[in-house]
């Protein structure tokens, strides 16, 4: 049984990444951001769902997203996320908000922004995805999409118990 990962011949518990990204980008838009960048994870079903939802929602909101605003960094890779953040902020027309593929990556972005002597949120806003406990203690507090990991874990456990109790089915 996998969580948020599709793997051949495995039962998967998947969060609604399409709705999550739509809600996140809509919230960012309502906060006044019109120059939104997205550092997405490496190719996976989760990444594809989030990326397609990002583009679809941007189109619905009338946001133009330049190709240079879209970067890739592996999930939970703070170093690469920081490097991609620097690339985005070095553009002639940098974004006012950067979405990261997960909260750990957002921490890498925050570090890069601070090393560049920029202020959050005055110079650039940072948005994560997951809602891990540690980001609740950041200053300023990280905007992030809170996933219900307890519910997802419980659903995965129920699936696993079912597979153990009925292995032939």
BELRAFEN-V126265 format. One record per residue. N is the residue number from 1. RES is the residue in one letter. OMEGA is omega in degrees with one decimal (NA if undefined). BURIAL is b if it has 16 or more other C-alpha atoms within 10 Angstrom, else e. Layout:
BEGIN
n = (N/N)
res = (RES/RES)
omega = (OMEGA/OMEGA)
burial = (BURIAL/BURIAL)
END
This chain:
BEGIN
n = (1/2/3/4/5/6/7/8/9/10/11/12/13/14/15/16/17/18/19/20/21/22/23/24/25/26/27/28/29/30/31/32/33/34/35/36/37/38/39/40/41/42/43/44/45/46/47/48/49/50/51/52/53/54/55/56/57/58/59/60/61/62/63/64/65/66/67/68/69/70/71/72/73/74/75/76/77/78/79/80/81/82/83/84/85/86/87/88/89/90/91/92/93/94/95/96/97/98/99/100/101/102/103/104/105/106/107/108/109/110/111/112/113/114/115/116/117/118/119/120/121/122/123/124/125/126/127/128/129/130/131/132/133/134/135/136/137/138/139/140/141/142/143/144/145/146/147/148/149/150/151/152/153/154/155/156/157/158/159/160/161/162/163/164/165/166/167/168/169)
res = (X/X/X/X/X/X/X/X/X/X/X/X/X/X/X/X/X/X/X/X/X/X/X/X/X/X/X/X/X/X/X/X/X/X/X/X/X/X/X/X/X/X/X/X/X/X/X/X/X/X/X/X/X/X/X/X/X/X/X/X/X/X/X/X/X/X/X/X/X/X/X/X/X/X/X/X/X/X/X/X/X/X/X/X/X/X/X/X/X/X/X/X/X/X/X/X/X/X/X/X/X/X/X/X/X/X/X/X/X/X/X/X/X/X/X/X/X/X/X/X/X/X/X/X/X/X/X/X/X/X/X/X/X/X/X/X/X/X/X/X/X/X/X/X/X/X/X/X/X/X/X/X/X/X/X/X/X/X/X/X/X/X/X/X/X/X/X/X/X)
omega = (179.6/176.6/179.2/176.0/176.8/-179.5/-176.7/176.2/177.4/171.1/-177.4/170.5/-172.7/174.3/-179.7/-176.9/178.2/179.5/179.6/-179.6/178.6/179.8/-178.3/-178.8/177.5/177.2/179.3/178.6/-179.7/176.2/174.9/-178.8/177.2/178.0/-173.1/176.4/180.0/171.0/-175.7/178.7/177.8/-173.4/175.4/177.3/178.5/-179.8/-178.6/178.7/-178.9/-178.2/179.5/177.1/176.5/-178.6/-179.1/179.8/177.5/179.3/179.2/-179.0/-177.9/177.8/172.4/-178.1/178.1/179.7/-177.7/175.7/-179.0/-178.7/179.0/173.7/179.8/175.9/175.9/-179.7/-176.0/-177.6/-179.1/177.3/177.1/178.5/179.9/176.4/178.3/178.0/-178.8/-176.0/174.9/178.5/177.2/178.4/-174.1/177.6/174.7/-179.7/178.0/174.8/179.0/-175.8/179.3/-176.0/176.9/176.9/178.6/176.5/175.9/176.9/178.9/178.9/-179.8/-180.0/-179.9/176.9/177.6/179.0/175.5/-177.4/174.3/4.4/-175.2/-178.1/-179.8/176.8/-176.6/-179.3/178.8/179.4/175.2/-178.1/179.8/-172.8/-173.2/-176.7/176.9/-178.0/-179.6/175.5/-1.8/-177.2/-178.2/169.7/-177.7/175.3/-178.2/174.6/179.4/-175.9/176.7/179.5/179.3/178.3/178.7/178.5/178.4/178.8/177.8/178.6/-179.4/178.2/177.9/178.4/178.6/-177.4/-179.6/-174.2/-177.7/-176.8/NA)
burial = (b/e/b/b/b/b/e/e/e/e/b/b/b/b/b/e/b/b/e/b/b/b/b/b/b/b/e/b/b/e/e/e/b/b/b/b/b/b/b/b/b/e/e/e/e/b/b/b/b/b/b/e/b/b/b/b/b/b/e/e/e/e/b/e/b/e/e/e/b/b/b/b/b/b/b/b/b/b/b/b/b/b/e/b/b/b/e/b/b/e/e/e/e/b/b/b/b/b/b/b/b/b/b/b/b/b/b/b/b/b/b/b/b/e/e/e/e/e/e/b/e/e/e/b/b/b/b/b/b/b/b/b/e/e/b/e/e/e/e/e/e/b/b/b/b/e/b/e/e/e/e/b/e/e/b/b/e/e/b/b/e/e/e/e/e/e/e/e/e)
END
